[in-house]
Amino acid sequence: MPEPNPVSAVAAPGFVLERSEAVPALIGRHEDFLFISGLGGTACDVGAVAGDGAHVYSLGGAMGAAAMMGLGLALARPDKRVLVVTGDGELLMNVGALATIAVVDPANLAILCVDNGHYGETGWQKSHTSLGVDLEKVAIGCGVKHACTVASKADLAGGARLLREANGTCFVVLRVKPTDPAPFKRNFDGSLLRDRFRAALQQA
Amino acid sequence: MESAVTRQAQTPWQHALYDLLREHGVTQFGYVPDAGHSILIDRSLGDPDVHSIALTTEEEGVALIAGADLGGARAVLLMQSSGVGNCINMLSLIRGGRFPFLTLVSMRGDFGEGNPWQFAMGQATQPTLEAMGVICLRIECPEEVVPATTAALTMAFKGGQAVAVLLSQRLIGAKPF
């Protein structure tokens, strides 16, 4: 029986936005992007916006892959805008990827980190971002030129603009409450997702 | 300008290897610096038609290859055998997504190695790759480089397999320290 979201998942100060509202507001028209999503909540976040679309590749494992998959895809298809939507835990697992990506700096790569300060899939343990690590500063320190944190509704329009229009890799941290995303029945067949993604992109 | 023939006479197999990868449409080179790959790395850095990507850890290269494939491009990962250990769980992505995967691995902890720290991962390289479903082709002498890598390219990009070409220390030279 699934555990309810435990009381230990207390939002750190500044984590007030609802992900189910903020993620769609930042993405806007989903057809404008190719998506790579993380493996837990962010797969549901993207599913809620883009459905089970062929322009979405959602991880089901291989934690830490999302940002670098985005880089390979963005370099392969400079004519398309690539949006990586990943969580704080997934990003932290391979945080050096921000250094790798900043050096290459493809103009068509955008990374949205949905930061709830917790590992929601594994029992809502606190992640480093609840304990003082600031991923926007990490990204800037790595050399990412376009970075911002969205922590209130007033920040949403600016974050959405950056994801769409930045000429250079951009990185947006979205701070949200540690709550479950809207449930989404996602496809776990990574091979099917690959074939479908490639076929749709070749026709596009 | 240095002719291809002169160049190949000096360092035949490294240059032939780069040319072969380019002929097969490889346009992304992810690497963690290594002496055994230095010529490939330098050639890719000087090639305006490819992306040469310095990685902070080898597993980034596994994900890069999968992303490139989604976009219809071909990528390779250049790493030392110690980097193979950093890739193991990330290879779940290659297996689960059935992505074509090609890596060139320069071996340490192998024929003539003098650094005791290199043996643990060097000797575990092939078994761990094979445990994750990666087919290993081992090269011991310069004459095998082009035919074995040609075979690996076919197996990866036509056959859809995950393939590692292991460049042994008998080929690249051992570090005696």
Interface residues (C-beta under 8 A of the other chain):
Chain A: L34 I36 Y57 L59 G60 G61 A62 M63 G64 A65 A66 A67 M68 M69 G70 L71 G72 L73 A74 L75 A76 R77 K80 N94 G96 A97 A99 T100 V103 V104 G190 S191 L193 R194 F197 R198 L201 Q202
Chain B: T27 Q28 H51 I53 A54 L55 T56 T57 E59 E60 G61 V62 A63 L64 I65 A66 G67 A68 D69 L70 G71 G72 A73 A75 N89 M90 S92 L93 G96 G97 R98 F99
